[in-house]
Amino acid sequence: MENLIAVFILIVIVGGAGTYLIKAKRSGVKCIGCPAGGACSDNNKIKKKKLEGPVIAKKTIVISGMHCAHCVKSVTDSLNRIDGVAARGNLSKGCVEILLDREVEECVMISAVEKEGFSVDSIRS
């Protein structure tokens, strides 16, 4: 009897989740679970930040948890607020490319990413 109740509860939960996904997709939501409410745009028109000086280093930050254009925008905006950093996100690769015109400690960039709710997997030069 307990097994039947457990199976019934699982069917209700899975059925409800499936119904939610189908309704969301039919209503035009592009990114289910997105902090922007699924209103992410498909175009990645993120303003490029100009650095004050010449580029002295280039790094790639691999980030976990970026699932949509809104995620990429929030991470790049946070990184671009750091003096000497110009960031450009790549959703398909799950990373952000960083150009630096001065020395910036990695812990500062990691903190900016984590402040947006994501985690840094690695930083490559």
N, CA and C atoms as a LAMMPS dump frame, in Angstrom:
ITEM: TIMESTEP
0
ITEM: NUMBER OF ATOMS
375
ITEM: BOX BOUNDS ff ff ff
-5.0000000000000000e+02 5.0000000000000000e+02
-5.0000000000000000e+02 5.0000000000000000e+02
-5.0000000000000000e+02 5.0000000000000000e+02
ITEM: ATOMS id mol type element x y z
1 1 1 N 0.813 -1.199 0
2 1 2 C 0 0 0
3 1 3 C 0.859 1.266 0
4 2 1 N 1.946 1.241 0.845
5 2 2 C 2.82 2.415 0.888
6 2 3 C 3.485 2.664 -0.46
7 3 1 N 3.817 1.571 -1.149
8 3 2 C 4.455 1.706 -2.463
9 3 3 C 3.516 2.374 -3.462
10 4 1 N 2.243 2.023 -3.412
11 4 2 C 1.271 2.629 -4.314
12 4 3 C 1.124 4.124 -4.043
13 5 1 N 1.135 4.491 -2.772
14 5 2 C 1.023 5.906 -2.408
15 5 3 C 2.252 6.662 -2.895
16 6 1 N 3.435 6.08 -2.705
17 6 2 C 4.678 6.724 -3.154
18 6 3 C 4.686 6.894 -4.671
19 7 1 N 4.249 5.854 -5.384
20 7 2 C 4.194 5.93 -6.851
21 7 3 C 3.196 7.001 -7.282
22 8 1 N 2.057 7.067 -6.625
23 8 2 C 1.043 8.062 -6.953
24 8 3 C 1.588 9.478 -6.743
25 9 1 N 2.268 9.694 -5.633
26 9 2 C 2.844 11.016 -5.35
27 9 3 C 3.886 11.383 -6.403
28 10 1 N 4.735 10.442 -6.781
29 10 2 C 5.736 10.702 -7.827
30 10 3 C 5.073 11.046 -9.16
31 11 1 N 4.018 10.341 -9.507
32 11 2 C 3.307 10.615 -10.761
33 11 3 C 2.719 12.022 -10.74
34 12 1 N 2.147 12.411 -9.609
35 12 2 C 1.577 13.755 -9.494
36 12 3 C 2.67 14.816 -9.631
37 13 1 N 3.808 14.616 -8.981
38 13 2 C 4.905 15.599 -9.044
39 13 3 C 5.467 15.69 -10.457
40 14 1 N 5.766 14.553 -11.057
41 14 2 C 6.329 14.553 -12.417
42 14 3 C 5.312 15.105 -13.408
43 15 1 N 4.06 14.734 -13.256
44 15 2 C 3.018 15.256 -14.149
45 15 3 C 2.866 16.761 -14.023
46 16 1 N 2.907 17.265 -12.79
47 16 2 C 2.821 18.714 -12.576
48 16 3 C 3.997 19.454 -13.183
49 17 1 N 5.183 18.901 -13.012
50 17 2 C 6.373 19.534 -13.588
51 17 3 C 6.3 19.53 -15.112
52 18 1 N 5.867 18.407 -15.679
53 18 2 C 5.744 18.323 -17.138
54 18 3 C 4.716 19.314 -17.665
55 19 1 N 3.6 19.435 -16.976
56 19 2 C 2.565 20.39 -17.377
57 19 3 C 3.093 21.817 -17.326
58 20 1 N 3.83 22.14 -16.266
59 20 2 C 4.419 23.47 -16.137
60 20 3 C 5.372 23.767 -17.299
61 21 1 N 6.232 22.817 -17.633
62 21 2 C 7.191 23.011 -18.725
63 21 3 C 6.481 23.213 -20.062
64 22 1 N 5.467 22.41 -20.309
65 22 2 C 4.731 22.518 -21.574
66 22 3 C 4.022 23.866 -21.672
67 23 1 N 3.349 24.283 -20.595
68 23 2 C 2.665 25.584 -20.606
69 23 3 C 3.654 26.73 -20.784
70 24 1 N 4.799 26.64 -20.108
71 24 2 C 5.808 27.705 -20.21
72 24 3 C 6.339 27.811 -21.634
73 25 1 N 6.639 26.691 -22.25
74 25 2 C 7.154 26.718 -23.628
75 25 3 C 6.095 27.215 -24.609
76 26 1 N 4.849 26.811 -24.415
77 26 2 C 3.776 27.27 -25.305
78 26 3 C 3.529 28.766 -25.176
79 27 1 N 3.777 29.319 -23.996
80 27 2 C 3.558 30.757 -23.809
81 27 3 C 4.759 31.582 -24.242
82 28 1 N 5.796 30.932 -24.746
83 28 2 C 6.931 31.656 -25.31
84 28 3 C 8.096 31.877 -24.371
85 29 1 N 8.087 31.268 -23.208
86 29 2 C 9.213 31.415 -22.286
87 29 3 C 10.427 30.725 -22.896
88 30 1 N 11.531 31.478 -22.999
89 30 2 C 12.73 30.934 -23.625
90 30 3 C 13.628 30.224 -22.635
91 31 1 N 13.612 30.671 -21.405
92 31 2 C 14.531 30.126 -20.403
93 31 3 C 13.757 29.84 -19.122
94 32 1 N 13.379 28.611 -18.934
95 32 2 C 12.595 28.229 -17.763
96 32 3 C 13.505 28.232 -16.539
97 33 1 N 13.055 28.883 -15.484
98 33 2 C 13.847 28.981 -14.271
99 33 3 C 14.778 30.17 -14.258
100 34 1 N 14.706 30.985 -15.289
101 34 2 C 15.574 32.151 -15.414
102 34 3 C 15.203 33.208 -14.371
103 35 1 N 16.211 33.886 -13.793
104 35 2 C 15.896 34.943 -12.839
105 35 3 C 15.168 36.118 -13.483
106 36 1 N 15.225 36.217 -14.802
107 36 2 C 14.52 37.291 -15.499
108 36 3 C 13.09 36.89 -15.823
109 37 1 N 12.654 35.764 -15.307
110 37 2 C 11.294 35.308 -15.549
111 37 3 C 11.107 34.707 -16.924
112 38 1 N 12.187 34.256 -17.53
113 38 2 C 12.112 33.649 -18.851
114 38 3 C 12.073 34.642 -19.976
115 39 1 N 12.337 35.905 -19.684
116 39 2 C 12.276 36.939 -20.706
117 39 3 C 13.641 37.265 -21.288
118 40 1 N 14.54 36.309 -21.259
119 40 2 C 15.878 36.54 -21.813
120 40 3 C 15.778 36.724 -23.322
121 41 1 N 16.577 37.618 -23.816
122 41 2 C 16.596 37.801 -25.263
123 41 3 C 17.579 36.816 -25.87
124 42 1 N 17.358 36.471 -27.117
125 42 2 C 18.271 35.575 -27.81
126 42 3 C 19.507 36.307 -28.301
127 43 1 N 19.394 37.623 -28.457
128 43 2 C 20.551 38.355 -28.935
129 43 3 C 21.442 38.716 -27.758
130 44 1 N 22.718 38.645 -27.964
131 44 2 C 23.672 38.931 -26.898
132 44 3 C 24.237 40.331 -27.083
133 45 1 N 23.377 41.333 -27.065
134 45 2 C 23.81 42.712 -27.261
135 45 3 C 24.254 43.31 -25.935
136 46 1 N 25.387 42.824 -25.468
137 46 2 C 25.961 43.338 -24.24
138 46 3 C 27.011 44.361 -24.639
139 47 1 N 26.928 45.55 -24.033
140 47 2 C 27.87 46.606 -24.37
141 47 3 C 29.287 46.175 -24.029
142 48 1 N 30.202 46.45 -24.956
143 48 2 C 31.605 46.155 -24.702
144 48 3 C 32.212 47.279 -23.889
145 49 1 N 32.997 46.904 -22.913
146 49 2 C 33.669 47.886 -22.08
147 49 3 C 35.026 48.194 -22.698
148 50 1 N 35.347 49.48 -22.782
149 50 2 C 36.652 49.891 -23.283
150 50 3 C 37.6 50.036 -22.107
151 51 1 N 38.779 49.495 -22.264
152 51 2 C 39.797 49.619 -21.24
153 51 3 C 40.536 50.94 -21.412
154 52 1 N 41.053 51.466 -20.307
155 52 2 C 41.762 52.744 -20.344
156 52 3 C 43.148 52.616 -20.966
157 53 1 N 43.802 51.49 -20.757
158 53 2 C 45.16 51.294 -21.253
159 53 3 C 45.248 50.095 -22.172
160 54 1 N 46.471 49.773 -22.599
161 54 2 C 46.655 48.604 -23.469
162 54 3 C 46.425 47.304 -22.699
163 55 1 N 46.002 46.289 -23.404
164 55 2 C 45.736 44.984 -22.798
165 55 3 C 47.065 44.345 -22.414
166 56 1 N 47.197 43.972 -21.124
167 56 2 C 48.426 43.332 -20.672
168 56 3 C 48.231 41.841 -20.394
169 57 1 N 46.983 41.401 -20.286
170 57 2 C 46.722 39.984 -20.019
171 57 3 C 45.324 39.604 -20.491
172 58 1 N 45.188 38.323 -20.792
173 58 2 C 43.892 37.775 -21.192
174 58 3 C 43.682 36.504 -20.384
175 59 1 N 42.486 36.363 -19.798
176 59 2 C 42.161 35.185 -19.001
177 59 3 C 40.792 34.654 -19.414
178 60 1 N 40.578 33.385 -19.155
179 60 2 C 39.28 32.765 -19.38
180 60 3 C 38.808 32.188 -18.057
181 61 1 N 37.617 32.603 -17.647
182 61 2 C 37.035 32.098 -16.405
183 61 3 C 35.924 31.117 -16.775
184 62 1 N 36.072 29.871 -16.352
185 62 2 C 35.047 28.847 -16.58
186 62 3 C 34.095 28.896 -15.394
187 63 1 N 32.791 29.051 -15.705
188 63 2 C 31.784 29.308 -14.679
189 63 3 C 30.684 28.253 -14.73
190 64 1 N 30.278 27.771 -13.556
191 64 2 C 29.17 26.809 -13.46
192 64 3 C 27.866 27.553 -13.221
193 65 1 N 26.821 27.094 -13.889
194 65 2 C 25.489 27.59 -13.592
195 65 3 C 24.934 28.621 -14.557
196 66 1 N 25.698 29.025 -15.565
197 66 2 C 25.149 29.989 -16.537
198 66 3 C 24.295 29.215 -17.543
199 67 1 N 22.968 29.504 -17.54
200 67 2 C 22.056 28.749 -18.382
201 67 3 C 21.359 29.585 -19.451
202 68 1 N 21.501 30.905 -19.374
203 68 2 C 20.77 31.745 -20.317
204 68 3 C 21.519 33.066 -20.52
205 69 1 N 21.012 33.872 -21.432
206 69 2 C 21.637 35.16 -21.734
207 69 3 C 21.609 36.09 -20.521
208 70 1 N 20.571 35.988 -19.708
209 70 2 C 20.501 36.822 -18.499
210 70 3 C 21.627 36.458 -17.537
211 71 1 N 21.911 35.178 -17.403
212 71 2 C 23.005 34.73 -16.539
213 71 3 C 24.334 35.317 -17.016
214 72 1 N 24.586 35.21 -18.313
215 72 2 C 25.833 35.731 -18.879
216 72 3 C 25.927 37.234 -18.671
217 73 1 N 24.824 37.933 -18.886
218 73 2 C 24.825 39.385 -18.723
219 73 3 C 25.103 39.782 -17.278
220 74 1 N 24.497 39.09 -16.323
221 74 2 C 24.722 39.46 -14.922
222 74 3 C 26.178 39.235 -14.525
223 75 1 N 26.796 38.155 -15.013
224 75 2 C 28.198 37.887 -14.686
225 75 3 C 29.115 38.908 -15.361
226 76 1 N 28.889 39.167 -16.65
227 76 2 C 29.77 40.12 -17.341
228 76 3 C 29.602 41.536 -16.792
229 77 1 N 28.381 41.924 -16.45
230 77 2 C 28.176 43.249 -15.851
231 77 3 C 28.922 43.37 -14.526
232 78 1 N 28.871 42.327 -13.72
233 78 2 C 29.557 42.348 -12.429
234 78 3 C 31.073 42.444 -12.623
235 79 1 N 31.606 41.676 -13.558
236 79 2 C 33.045 41.729 -13.819
237 79 3 C 33.459 43.062 -14.428
238 80 1 N 32.611 43.618 -15.291
239 80 2 C 32.944 44.896 -15.93
240 80 3 C 32.94 46.074 -14.956
241 81 1 N 32.36 45.896 -13.782
242 81 2 C 32.396 46.953 -12.773
243 81 3 C 33.782 47.074 -12.117
244 82 1 N 34.632 46.085 -12.321
245 82 2 C 35.976 46.098 -11.753
246 82 3 C 36.872 46.95 -12.656
247 83 1 N 37.581 47.897 -12.065
248 83 2 C 38.511 48.728 -12.84
249 83 3 C 39.587 47.852 -13.463
250 84 1 N 39.837 48.067 -14.754
251 84 2 C 40.884 47.336 -15.455
252 84 3 C 40.437 46.03 -16.062
253 85 1 N 39.137 45.705 -15.963
254 85 2 C 38.609 44.441 -16.482
255 85 3 C 37.575 44.715 -17.561
256 86 1 N 37.723 44.031 -18.69
257 86 2 C 36.7 44.036 -19.741
258 86 3 C 36.308 42.576 -19.969
259 87 1 N 35.043 42.254 -19.732
260 87 2 C 34.566 40.871 -19.799
261 87 3 C 33.61 40.681 -20.967
262 88 1 N 33.684 39.488 -21.561
263 88 2 C 32.751 39.104 -22.627
264 88 3 C 32.385 37.645 -22.398
265 89 1 N 31.101 37.383 -22.195
266 89 2 C 30.631 36.041 -21.879
267 89 3 C 30.353 35.193 -23.094
268 90 1 N 30.457 33.886 -22.912
269 90 2 C 30.169 32.921 -23.966
270 90 3 C 29.303 31.825 -23.345
271 91 1 N 28.009 31.899 -23.602
272 91 2 C 27.055 30.969 -22.999
273 91 3 C 27.316 29.529 -23.44
274 92 1 N 27.587 29.311 -24.72
275 92 2 C 27.758 27.943 -25.212
276 92 3 C 28.978 27.253 -24.608
277 93 1 N 30.015 28.007 -24.275
278 93 2 C 31.217 27.426 -23.665
279 93 3 C 31.184 27.501 -22.14
280 94 1 N 30.229 28.251 -21.585
281 94 2 C 30.128 28.379 -20.137
282 94 3 C 31.304 29.114 -19.521
283 95 1 N 31.77 30.143 -20.238
284 95 2 C 32.927 30.867 -19.735
285 95 3 C 32.816 32.359 -20.053
286 96 1 N 33.724 33.111 -19.456
287 96 2 C 33.824 34.541 -19.702
288 96 3 C 35.283 34.836 -20.037
289 97 1 N 35.487 35.548 -21.143
290 97 2 C 36.84 35.967 -21.514
291 97 3 C 37.1 37.334 -20.905
292 98 1 N 38.252 37.48 -20.295
293 98 2 C 38.618 38.695 -19.584
294 98 3 C 39.842 39.318 -20.24
295 99 1 N 39.768 40.61 -20.498
296 99 2 C 40.93 41.383 -20.921
297 99 3 C 41.285 42.31 -19.774
298 100 1 N 42.58 42.414 -19.48
299 100 2 C 43.031 43.232 -18.358
300 100 3 C 44.006 44.299 -18.854
301 101 1 N 43.854 45.529 -18.337
302 101 2 C 44.823 46.57 -18.663
303 101 3 C 45.702 46.908 -17.461
304 102 1 N 45.527 46.129 -16.387
305 102 2 C 46.349 46.266 -15.173
306 102 3 C 46.252 44.971 -14.392
307 103 1 N 47.075 44.84 -13.379
308 103 2 C 47.03 43.648 -12.534
309 103 3 C 45.752 43.669 -11.69
310 104 1 N 44.994 42.593 -11.768
311 104 2 C 43.791 42.426 -10.948
312 104 3 C 43.881 41.044 -10.33
313 105 1 N 43.739 40.982 -9.015
314 105 2 C 43.826 39.698 -8.322
315 105 3 C 42.65 38.805 -8.707
316 106 1 N 42.947 37.519 -8.846
317 106 2 C 41.91 36.563 -9.228
318 106 3 C 40.792 36.504 -8.195
319 107 1 N 41.121 36.696 -6.919
320 107 2 C 40.092 36.616 -5.879
321 107 3 C 39.052 37.723 -6.054
322 108 1 N 39.444 38.86 -6.63
323 108 2 C 38.496 39.952 -6.879
324 108 3 C 37.503 39.528 -7.971
325 109 1 N 38.015 38.897 -9.027
326 109 2 C 37.135 38.443 -10.11
327 109 3 C 36.238 37.295 -9.65
328 110 1 N 36.796 36.382 -8.865
329 110 2 C 36.003 35.265 -8.34
330 110 3 C 34.876 35.791 -7.454
331 111 1 N 35.18 36.768 -6.642
332 111 2 C 34.168 37.365 -5.763
333 111 3 C 33.039 38.004 -6.566
334 112 1 N 33.384 38.672 -7.67
335 112 2 C 32.364 39.3 -8.516
336 112 3 C 31.437 38.26 -9.132
337 113 1 N 31.99 37.124 -9.537
338 113 2 C 31.182 36.042 -10.118
339 113 3 C 30.291 35.416 -9.043
340 114 1 N 30.873 35.145 -7.892
341 114 2 C 30.116 34.497 -6.817
342 114 3 C 29.03 35.412 -6.269
343 115 1 N 29.249 36.722 -6.331
344 115 2 C 28.238 37.679 -5.875
345 115 3 C 26.954 37.557 -6.696
346 116 1 N 27.091 37.114 -7.931
347 116 2 C 25.928 36.94 -8.808
348 116 3 C 25.296 35.554 -8.664
349 117 1 N 25.851 34.71 -7.801
350 117 2 C 25.253 33.406 -7.541
351 117 3 C 25.817 32.265 -8.367
352 118 1 N 26.978 32.453 -8.957
353 118 2 C 27.601 31.415 -9.779
354 118 3 C 28.915 30.998 -9.139
355 119 1 N 29.474 29.889 -9.602
356 119 2 C 30.76 29.453 -9.052
357 119 3 C 31.791 29.338 -10.163
358 120 1 N 33.021 29.655 -9.809
359 120 2 C 34.141 29.596 -10.752
360 120 3 C 34.75 28.203 -10.685
361 121 1 N 34.83 27.538 -11.843
362 121 2 C 35.458 26.224 -11.911
363 121 3 C 36.961 26.349 -12.088
364 122 1 N 37.396 27.289 -12.946
365 122 2 C 38.815 27.481 -13.178
366 122 3 C 39.054 28.843 -13.837
367 123 1 N 40.303 29.272 -13.749
368 123 2 C 40.744 30.485 -14.44
369 123 3 C 42.005 30.108 -15.211
370 124 1 N 41.955 30.326 -16.523
371 124 2 C 43.1 30.008 -17.387
372 124 3 C 43.668 31.29 -17.967
373 125 1 N 44.974 31.312 -18.138
374 125 2 C 45.621 32.465 -18.775
375 125 3 C 45.73 32.253 -20.259
